[in-house]
Amino acid sequence: TAHPFIPVSDGAGEVVAVGAGVTRVKPGDRVAPTFFQTWTDGPATPEKTRNALGGSVDGVLAEYVAVDAEGLVHLPEHFTFEDGATLPCAAVTAWNSLVPEGGLKPGQTVLAQGTGGVSIFALQLARALGARVIITSSQDEKLERTKKLGADGTINYKKHPNWEEKVLELTGGQGVDHVLEVGGAETFPRSVRATRTGGHISLIGMLSGGFAKPDPALVEPKKLNVQRTYVGSRAMFEDMNKVITQHKLKPVIDRTFPFAQARDALRHMEAGAHFGKIVITF
């Protein structure tokens, strides 16, 4: 990417002006941009995922940004701008992995790893949709907070390095229906063992150093559906917002920084101690 470059992929704000012929939004609308500006609907293609905010094109860490009118989504009415800024990547990734890709049904069980943005949104959305949720973390304090958000089971993976055994205990030996795999290559084999036959694993993160490469010898005997999830489309974002509005969900914001402390916000994220999302305000 050429420099200077505007970073950050997630944001929310008020429309101040629109181009000729724009009808989807008008000045005064409260909106968030989609991460992939040209992925409106349907399956992902190289063309649709080419323009990623804060990746291949300038991001949103600015007071004013120019984006495609087709790449905007209206905020839920009960949201602040700070709330809205948490949605475009983490929430849509959680939604895509659970619903469009995962086909989540009430009564199923979800395993979400850690307490970062994707996993906390997965907890909130899955509970709203009638699923059970198991959360892993290295800190008991964070696990207690997830219980208050509705987690049905919690596992401290520092105390229980073979945490997949605990997952099996909590599911009567069956394993979970869905895993949001944010750990990467190191945690994937455990995720496979923690998933029921015919279950679904979303490959989302690479916190342990790299994306997991599914080993057919592990995956095929259990007939698992393993997919790499990379955010989602505008249509997914809008469908998710309907559920957020219906259940009056509110994002979990760990900490808010003023724009002048944007570097501190990024360092806070890098430290990995946050619970939920980090927001920068103007």
C-alpha positions, 0 to 999 in steps of 0.5 A: 500500500502506498503511503501516506495511507489512512488506516482503520477499517471500521467507523460510523458517522453522519452523511454530510453530502452526497453525489449526483443521483445518490438515493440510498442515503441523504445528508443527516443519515447515520451510517457505517461503511461496509468493509468491502465497499463493492460486496453488496450481496451474493458470494464473495468474488475477487472483484467484490472483495477488492476494495477493503477499507483500511486495506487496499483503499484508504480507511476511516481514521479521519474526520471526513471520508468519501465512500461509495454510497452503495457501501453504506449501511444505516445504523440501528436507531438505538445505537450511538456512533461509537456503537455503530463504529464497532460493527463493520468487521467484527460483528459482520464476521461473527454474523457471517460465520454463524448464519449465512455460512453456519446456518445456526439454529436455536438450541445448537451450541457455539464455541467462541475463542477468546473475548475480542470483538468477533467472539463477544459479538458471536456470543451476543448474536448466538444467544439472541438467536437461541443458541448455547455459547461456550467461551474460552479465555485465559482470564477468569475475570473475563470469563465472569463478564461473558457469563453476564452476557449470557455465556452458558459455559466458560473454560480457562484455557491456561488452567485447562490446556486440553480445553477441548476435553472441557468442551466435550464435557459441557456438551455431553461428549458430543462436541459443539455445532459451530466453532469460531476459530480465531486462534489459528494453526495451533488451536485448530486440531483442538477445535476439530476434536471439540466439534461434533460430527458434521459440525462447522468451523469458521477460520477467522483469525491467526493469533497463534501465528498463521491461518490454520490449514485444515488437515484432511486426516483430521477433518474428513473422518468427522465430515466437518464443514470448514470455511475461512470467513472474511467479514461479509457483504452489505446484505449480511450487515443489513440482516444482522442489524435487523436482529440487533434492532429486534433484540436491542443488542448493544456492543461491548466497548472496552475503552474509548480514546480521543483522536489525539490518542489514536496511537495509544488505542492501537497499542491497547489493541496490540496488547491484547488485554481488551474485552470487546471493542476499542473505539476512537472518537473525534 
